[in-house]
Amino acid sequence: MKRATRRTILFTAFVVAVGALSAGAWILFRASGEGPSDPGTGALGTKSKPKPKHNWRSVRGRHWQIISTNFEETDVTDAREGNRGSCSAGMVEVQGKMKLEPDDNPFSEGRIEKMQLKTCTDWISKDYPERCQQFDREAWLAASEGLKTQEMHFCIDRFEYPNIKGQYPIIYVSWYEAVELCRSKGKRLCNEDEWTFACEGEEAKPYPYGDGYRRDPGQCITDQQWLAYNEKAMNPRDGELAGFEMDRLWRGKPSGAQSQCRSDLGVYDMTGNVDEWTRTVREGERPSILKGGYWGPVRTRCRPSTRSHDENHMFYQQGFRCCTAAGHQPNSGQPNSGQGSPPDLGPRPHALE
């Protein structure tokens, strides 16, 4: 056999082998649904449209929500919980004394948070975003004994918007849009102090569930694996690829799905599940503050806040809840307002099916 012919045969064999390996890798990506995220082929990197794990809908052409037909009427929830008080349907009346930041520097970033961290006896990670497995309650009560307090009295949604047990929270919402949606219900976006107090109570507990001092991913949906996101797939925000990306990243649960994820004051899902927009109480800074953390391996405690995002920021794990003054009765002007029926959230451009 001539040398040139041998070279041809060897080259052909090499090409066939490489082709077989490439085809095998492509089949693996398609089967696993974890291929490279290429918006030109699909949110999960497949040539054919992947099948979503959940049935999603685009809300008002801006936000995303998993469709649920298994939910509880709000009046049923109110009757069972027994903490509506003077508030409108679906809200919790919150009253008590909130611990304030120390007098020596009341506007210092997270002073109480730093005081709490000094009482941590069992660390998961000291690196940011730091996570503590166990706080010492007696040490915290001693350290916080001299802190001044402020009377709090307000109403807060029992669940994340749309505030219905069994419905999934609406996500991919900017701060401006959260303000708008609360206003459309005759309510307002909670300020950060209202949110914090509804979570931690008068004792200023680090966590809202259990005894408030031990981290437990079994009680609230936290510490799930973080997945890299595909920013290109999220544009346009109401596009089909964006919906598939929401589905790939989602690790949350319907509102109230974990009955133990409830603060002492009766508010659900305050840590974990989705981040929640609030309004700052500090003068001279941007108003857009995120509280509670989401399902990933982040702080997910009552006091910490994220203050680095402007009002236009939106992401796949961000939602919100609303507040009112105590005794205020919102009138949204919409049928079934405050009832358990799915709210009128505008046109449904398409769903992922």
C-alpha positions, 0 to 999 in steps of 0.5 A: 500500500502506498504511503499516501493511501495509508495517510488517507485511511488514517485521516479518515479513521481519525475524522470518523472517531472524532465525529463519533465522540462529538455525536456521543457528547451531543446526545449526552447533552440532549439527554441530560438537559445540561448542555451549554446554554446557547440562546441560538439553540435553546435555553438548555443548549438543545437543538429541539425544544426541551420539555419544561419541568413546570407549566409557566406563564408570562405575566403582563409580558414582563414577569414569570409564574408557574401555573398552579390549580391547587390553591386555597381560598384566602378566607379559608387561610384567614380563618385557620391562621386567626391573625388577620386582626384589623387587616384586609383579607390575606394580611397579618396584623403585626404589632410589637417592639423592634430592636434598633441599631446601637446608638453609637452608629445607628446607620452603620451597615448591619450592626445588629447583624454583626452582633449576632454573628459574634454569637455563632457557635457553629459555622457553615462558612465564614466567607461571604455570604456567610452562613451560621448553622447555630447561634447561642440564644443566651449570648444573643439575648445578653448582647442585645439586652440594652438595645432601644426598641421602636413600636411597630404596628402594620399589616403585611401579606401572609405570603409572597405576591400574589399572596395566595397559599398554593400559588407560586410567587411571581418572579423576575420583577423590578423594584419599580414594578413591585411598587406598581403591583402593590399600588394596584392592590391598594397597598404599598411595598413594605419598608425594610423595617416592617419586613425585618420585624415580621421575620425576627419578632421582638427577640430579633431572632436570626431565623424566623422558623423553629427556635430561631437560632438554628439553620434548617433547610428542611424548614424553609427552602434554602441552601439549594445548589447554585446554577450558572445562569444564561443572561442572553437567554433572558432577553427578551424577558417575555421570550420563550427562551427566558421561560425555559431559563426560569424553568431550568434555574427554579428551585422554589416552592408554592407559597405556604408549601412548607408549613413550618417556614413561618415566623412567630408573627405568622408570616410565611416564606420570609427566608428562602424561596425568593428574594423580596423587594422592600423600601429603604428606611435610610435617607440618602440611599437608593430605595431598592432593598432586597430581603430574605435571600432565596433558595440558594446557599446565601445568608437567608436570615432576617436581618441581612439585606442586599443594597447593591441593586438599583430600582431597574434590577430584576432576576430569576429569583426575585419577588416581593410582598405588600404592606399597609398601615394597620386598619387600612382596607385596600380597594383594588377595584378588581373582582375577587380582590383578596379572594383565593381565585387567581388574580387578574394579572393581565394578558397571557402572551404564551405559556411553556407547555 
